Amino acid sequence: MDKTWDWFQSLLEQKGLPVSPEQLEQFERYYELLVEWNEKMNLTGITEKDAVYEKHFFDSVSLAFYVDPAKINSLADIGSGAGFPSVPLKIMFPHLKVTIVDSLNKRITFLKHLSEQLKLKDVHCVHGRAEDIARLPEHRDSYDVVTARAVARLNVLNEFCLPFVKQGGLFAAMKGAKSDEEVAEAAASFRLLKGKVVAQHELKLPFEQSERHIILVSKLDRTPRAYPRKAGTPLKQPIV
């Protein structure tokens, strides 16, 4: 068996997440396509196999250590880039209905091709700015769980992501550095966008030992009509 597969499978199984041979094949094909497409467009700065499996695949699946995927039906991934965390989560939990939003059409083209190659069903790739897509009735206040990984600071991210979360659903912000300062800075945006921090989890990647933080935010009520503001405004004028 492939050495990378060996530790990857073993570490996830220790967390109670079994990985089938078919799923390992999907991850391997994902890795191959990521490296192949990365030569013609910038998808990731990480291409060494062990590093991709640790920093992208394992890191993405780590959300399932803290949120029970069996209780999730629909998941939206905002600013997904090369498909993280949504595609690894979809491979592991095929029942998920996944919507991926990204503002760069080239990335959406890659993600559509990837979904076809991996034979993933119920993956919907949407090209557009989060602020615009969140205004559409089919996406607004609609998803059980919304994720974003390393996209922006939390007070900006809340405005990108919370409008997609249905009342009673969760926004999971996946962060690198320690998150307490960002959570404090985002107090006004939580209040305005009807979110409340319900948990903060910390983990370290198994080999590199770099820190990861997952902030879980519950959506208390529907998104007020004024939000999100027009595309570009949240980044230029974060809610403070």
N, C-alpha and C positions, 0 to 999 in steps of 0.2 A: 504493500500500500504506500502511496505517496506520503512522504514525511509531513508535509504541510497539512494534508488532509487528516493525518493521524492526530496531530495535536489539536487541530481545529475541532474535529469531531469529539475528541476526548474532553476538551474544555467545555463544550456546550452540553455534552451529556452529564458532566458534573453539575451543571445548572438545571438538570432535569429536562433538557431539550435534545431529544434524539435526532440524529441526522441520517437519513436513509442514503443508500448508494446513489439513487436517482438525484437526490438533492445535492450531493457532493459533485455529481457530474454537472449540474446546473451552475453551481458556484465556479467550477473549473472553466466552463464555457464563458461565464460572465467575466472571469479574469482574462481569458484569451481575447475576448472582444474589446474589453477595456484597453488593453495594451495595444491592440491593432488600431483601434479608432483614435487612440491618444497620439498616434504618430501624425495624424492629419488635423486634429483639433485638440485644444487644451482641455482635457477632462480631469486629469489628476497629476500631481507632481510625484506621486508614489507609484512605482511600476514593478518593484521587486516583489516576487510572489509572496513570500512570508509577510512582508510589510502590508501588502494589499489585504491579505486574509486577516491580519491583526487589526490594522488601523481603519479599514473600511468595512470588511464583512463582519468580523467579531464585534467591532465597535457598534455597528448598526443594529445587530441582533441583541445587543445588551439591553435595549429598551424592554425586551420581553422578560428580563430579570425582575422588572418592577411593575410592569403592566401586563395583566393576563390576556394574551391574544385570543383566548377562547371566548372572552367576553366582548371582543371587538368585531364589528361587522365591516364598517367603512373606515378607511384611513386616508388622509390627505397629507402629502409631503410637499412643503412649500420651499421653492428654491433648491430643488433636489440635486442639481448638478448632474453627476454621473449615475444617479439613482440611489443615493444614500440618504436616509436609512431604508427607504421604502422597498427597494427591490430585494435586498437580503431578507427583510421581514416577510415579503411575499413568498420567496422561495421556501422559507421555513414554515410559513403558515398559509397554505394555498387558498384557504377559504376567504382571506381578506379581499375586500373590494377596494382597490387602490386607485387614487387619483394623484397624479404628479403634476405640479405646476412649476413651470420654469420660463423665464423671460427670454431665453436664448433659443431660437428655433433649431440651431444646429444640435443642441443638446437633446431637444425633443425628438429630432430625427434619430439620434443614437438610441434613445430610450425606447422608441417604437420598434426599431430593429432588434434591440436587445430582448424586448418582450416577446417578439415573434420567434427569435432564435431559441429562447428558453421555454417556449410554449406556455407562457404565462397567460392565464385568462383573467378577465376583470381587472385589467390595468388600463387606465384611461390617462393619456398624456395630453396636457393642456398647455398651449403656448400663450403666454401673456404675463403681465405684471400682476402680482398678488392683489394689489389694491383694486385693479379692474375686475379680475376674476371673482373676487369676494363680493362684488356688487351683483353678480348674476344670481337669480333666484335658485337655480339648481345647485349652487355651491354654498350659498349663504346660510349660516346656522344649520349645517347639514351633516357634519361628520362626527362619528363617535370619538375618533382620535385624530389630532393634527400634529404633525412633527415638523421640525426644522433643525438642521444640524449645521452649526458653525456658519450662520448666515449674517447675523447682525446682533447688536446689543439688544437686551431684552425689552427695553422700552420701545424700540423700533419693531422688534419681532412680534410683540404682542399685537401691534396694529396690523401686521402682515397676516398673522395666523389666527387670532381669536375670532375674527368674523366668520371663519370657516367652521368653527366648532359648534355643534348643536348644544342647546341648553342641557346641562347635566353631563356633557362630554368632557374630554380632556385635551389640553394642549401640552405636549411634551417637548420642551426645549432642550436639545442635546448640546452641551457646551464643553469646552476644553477647560479653561481656567476656572478657579473658584468663583462661585456665583453669588455670594452674599451681597456684594457691593451692587451688582447688576439688579438683584431683586429689590434692594432698597431704592435704587434709582428709578425703578419701574413702578413704584407705588401708585403714582397718579394714573398711569396707563392701565393698571389692573382695575382701578376704581371705574374709570370711564368706559372700559371695554368689558366690564362685568366678569373679570377673572379673579380667582383667589388661589394663591399658592397652597397646595395641600401636602406636598412632599418635596424634599430635595435629597437626591441620592448621589453618592460619590463612589466611583470605582477607579481602579487602575488597570491599564491594559496589561495583559499577562506577561509580556516579555519586555517591552519598552518601559513599562511602569509609569507612563505618562498619565496624568489625572484626567478623568472625565466626570462631568456633572450632568445629571438629568433633573430638570426642574419640572414638576408636574403641576399644572394649573387647571383648576376646575372652572368650567363656564357656568356662571350662576344664572344668567338671563340672556335674552336675545340681544344681538348687537344693536346699539343705538343707530339711528338713521345717518347721523353725521359721520360715521366711520365705516370703512377706512376713508381717510381723506384722499385727494386725487394723487395719482401715481407720481412718486418722487418726493412728495411732501413729508411723509414719515421719516425718511432719511435726512432730509434737510432741516426739518423742524420737529425733532422727537418730542413726544408728550413728556413734560416734566412738571 
